[in-house]
Amino acid sequence: MAFAPLPGGHINDTFIVGAQAFVLQRINRSVFVDPAAVMRNLAALSACDRRIVAPLPTETGASHAVVAGETWRLFPYVRGSRSLERLPPTLVEPAARAFGAFQAIMASYPGRLEPVIPGFHDLGGYLQALWRAVAERGEVAQVRAELDYVRRRRPFEFDAVSAVIHGDCKVNNLLFDANAPRVLRLIDLDTAMHGHPAWDFGDLVRSVASGAEESHGRFDLSAATFRQVAAGFAQGAGGIGDPAAFAAAPGHMSFMLGVRFLADWHQGNRYFKASHPDENLRRARGQLAAARRCDALEGEFLRVLARI
C-alpha cells in the first residue's frame, strides 16, 4: 500500500496511506516518553467529544502498536475535510467556536489527564531551560537583542485554574468542511492537559495571526481579527470568565513559544524539527516579535472582550 509523508508539524512523523484512506503516525518518544499515557488520554477525551478523531484499533483491539521500540497509531482519513495553515476570514470564528466548545464539553470531565510532557506550558521552567542553555553555550552576540528582551519582559500572573484544555490550539489542528465554513473534527490532542482556559485562547489568536507554522515570521493581527476569535470562542465556551487573563494570553503564549524556540536553538534543535540550523532561531524571533505586538494591543484586547 502506498504512503507518503504529510508535511507540517514540529514533533511527530505523519504519513498518508492508501490514497487518502488512513493517516499513520509515529509518536516521537524523545518528546513523549510515555506514549501509552498519550493514548490513554486520547481515548478518554475522544469518549467525551465525538468530534475528536480517534485512532483505529489494531487486530488485538489496542489503540497503538509498538514496532522495534517505536509507537505507531493509525487514524481514519476524514473525507470531505481540509486542513489549513492560514485561515481566511470566513473560518476564523468557526475555528474559535470549535476550540471554545471543546472547553465547554470538557468542563464536566470527571477525571484527571495524565501529564505527558513535564512542565508543559510552564513559562518559568522554559526560562530556566533557556538560561541554562545560554550558560552552557555562552551568550552569543547573534541573539543578544532577543535575550535582552526576554530579561526585560514581565510576565502576566495567571490564576491557578485547572480546566481541561487542548494545549495546542493551532489552526491546522482542526479539520474543516471542504465545502462549508464549519469545523468537522479536532485532531492532535497529544498535549491536552489541565491548565488555564485563556492559554488555548491565546494560542489560537497567535496561530490565526501567524499561521500554524512559525518559520516565516509573519504576524498579521488586528483588533477586528481578535474580535472574530473572541466572539467565536466565547460562543463555543459559553462566555469568557477572566477578561484580563484572556487579553494577556496572546502575548503570553507568543512569548513562551519564542522562549522555547530560542532555548531549543541554543541546545542544537533537540525538540522542534528544523530544516536548517537556524530555523528555530527564526521561529523564536517571529514569536518574540508577535509577543511585542500583542503586548502593545493588550489594552485594545481588553476593551474588545468587555463588549463580547
N, C-alpha and C positions, 0 to 999 in steps of 0.2 A: 504494500500500500504506500502510495506516495506521501511525502511530508516535506514541509518547508518551514524555515524559521519565520516567526511572526515578529516584526520589528517593534521597537518600543519597550519600555520597562527597564528599570535600573538593576533589578535583583535576580529574578528567576529566568530560566531559559524556557521559551514557549514556541510551540510548533503547531502549524495547521496540518491536519492529517486527513487524507482520503477525500479530496475535492470538497473541502469545507464541510466535512461531516463531524469532525471532532477537533478539539484543542488539547494537545498534550503538553504537559508542563513538568519540568524538573525543579523541585524546591531547592533553593540554594542553602546547603547545610552550613556554610560559613556564616550566614546571616541568621537562619532559623535552625538553631542547634537541636531542637526537638520537633522535627516535622510532624510527628504524631500528635503533638499538642495543637499545632496549627490545624490539623484536620479535625480534631475533636471540637475545637472552637467553631470551625466552619459548619460541621454537622449540626451543632446546637443552634447557630444563627440561622441557617437555612430552614430549619424546622419552624422558626418563628416568622420568617419573612419569605414568602414564596417567590419574591422577585429575585432572590439571590440564586445565581447559577450554582448548583450543587454538582459534585463530581459523580461520574458513573461508577457503579460498584465493579470490583474485579469478579472473577469467576467464583471466588470464595466469599464474596459479599463484603470485602474490605473496601475502604474509601480510597486506598492508595496501594501502590506496590513498591517494594524495595528491591532494587536490582543492582548488584555489585556495590552495595553501600549507598546508592543514590535513591531518593524518594521521588516517585513519579505518580502523577494523577491525570485522569482523562475526563474532560468536560464535553458535553454536547455542544456543537456549534449552533448558536441561536440564529436560525434562518430568518431572513427579513429584518435583520438588525444591522446597525453600523456603529463603528467606534470612531470617535473624532479626537484629534489633538487640540484643536481650537474650535470654539463654538460660535456659530452665527447668532445674532441677537435673538432669533426666534426660539433658540434652545436653551438660553441662559436660565429663564425662570423654570422650565420643566426640569432641568438638571438640579437646580437648587431645591425644588419641591421634592424630588426623589430622595435626596440626601436628608432633607428635613423629616420626611415621612419615615425614613429608616430610624431616626432617633425617636420619633413618636412610638413606633412599633416596639422598639427595644426598651422603652421606659418601663414596661412591665416584665422585662426579662427576669426570670426567677433566680438565676444562679450567678456564678462568678466565672468570667472567662479566664483561661489560663494565660499568664504572661508569656509571650513567645520571644520578645526581644527585651532583655533587661534594660530599664532606663529609657524606653522609647518615649518620645515627646518630653523628656526631662531636659529642659534648657540648661539647668545648672550642670548636669552631667556632661552635656555636649561641650559646654565652655571649658570644663576641666579637661576633657579629652583634647580639645584644641590647644590649650596652654601646655599640656604635657607633650604633645606632638611638636609644638614650637620649641620647647626646651630641648627636646631630643635632636631636632634638626638644626636649631639655631634660627634666629629671626632673619628672614630673607627680605632683602630690600624690595624685591618684586611685589611683596604683599604688605608692605609697611602701612600703606594707607588703609587697607582693609582691617588690619589688626588694630590700628588706632581707633577706627570707628567701632569695632567690637568692644574695645575697652571703654569707650565713652558712653555707649548707649545704655540707658537704664530700662530694664525690662518691666513689663506690667505684671503685677502680682495677681494671679488668678486664684479665686476661692477653690478650696479642695472639694470640688463637686465630682462625683464618680458615676457618671452616666455611661452607658454603652455607646461608644462612638465607632464610626467606620475606621478612622485612623489614617486613611489615605484618600482624601476626597479630591482626587484628580479627575478631570473631565473624562479621561479615557478609561475610567473605571465604571463607566455607565455604558450600557448598550441602548442606543436609540432606535426607534422605529425608522426603517429606511424610507417610509413614505408619509410620515406624520410627525408633528412636533411633540413627541412624548417619549418617555423612557420606558423601555421594556424590562430590562433586568439590571441588577447590580453585580459587579464582579470584584475580585481581588479583596477579599476580606481577611487576608493573612495578618494584617496588623490591627484588626479590630481589638478594642481594649476598653478599659474603664478610664474615663477622663472627663475634661470639661467640654460641654456641648459646643462652646464657642470655637474650640480647636478645629472641629470639622468645618464649621462655617468659614473661619479664617483661611483654612487650606483651600477651600473651594473658591473663595474670592481670588486668592493668589493664583490658582490654576486657571480660572477663567481669564485672568489678565495676562498670564504669561504662557498659557498653553500647557499641556501635560508634560512636555519635555522642556528642560530649562536651559539647554545649551546655547540657544540663540540670543539670549539676553533681552528679548522684547518684553515690555510690560505696559500694556495698554489698559489703563484703569481710569474711569471717570465716575463722578457721583451718580450718573444715570445708570451705568453698569452695576455699580454697587447696589443701587436701589432695586434693580431687577433681581439680583442674587438675594437680597434681604427679603423682598416680597415673596419670592418663591420658597425660600427656606422657612420663613415664618408660617406660610400657608401649610406646608407639609408637616412642620413640627407642632403646629398649634400655638404659635407665638414665640417671642424671644424674651426670655426672662431676665437677662442681665445685659442691658444695652451697653454699658461701659466695657464689659469684657468682650462683647461681640464687636464693638468698634475698634478695640485694640488688637483683636485676634489676627486680622490680615497682616499687620506689621510684625506681630509676634511670630507667626508661622513662617513668614518670609525670612525673618532674621534667623530663626532657629535652623531652617534648611540651609541658609547661607553659611552658618557656623559649621554645620555638618559637612557640607561640601568642602569648606576650607580645611577642616581637620583631616578629611579623607585625602585631600591633595597633599597635605604635609606628610601623611602616612604612606604615600605611594599608591593611592587609589585601591584600597583593600575592600571597601564596602560597595561603593557605587561603580557600576560598569563604566568604563571610559574608553573611547575610541582612540584617544591620544593622551599623552601625559598631562596636558594642561586643561583637559576638558572639565574636570571638576573645579579647577580654579575659575574657568569662565562661568560655570554654573554658580559658583559662590559669588562672584562679582555681580551677576544678574540678580540674584536673590537679595543681596545686601542693598543694591540699588532699589529693588522693589520695597524693601523694608523702609528705606528713607521716604519713598513716595507715599506709602501707606501711613507712616507716622505723620507726615505733613497733612494728610487728608483725614486724620482721625476725628477732628472736631466736626467736619462735614459728615463723616460716617455716623457720628452720634446723633446729629440732627436728623439724618435720614431715618435712623432706627426709631427715633422718638415719634415719627409720623407713620410708622408701619402699623 
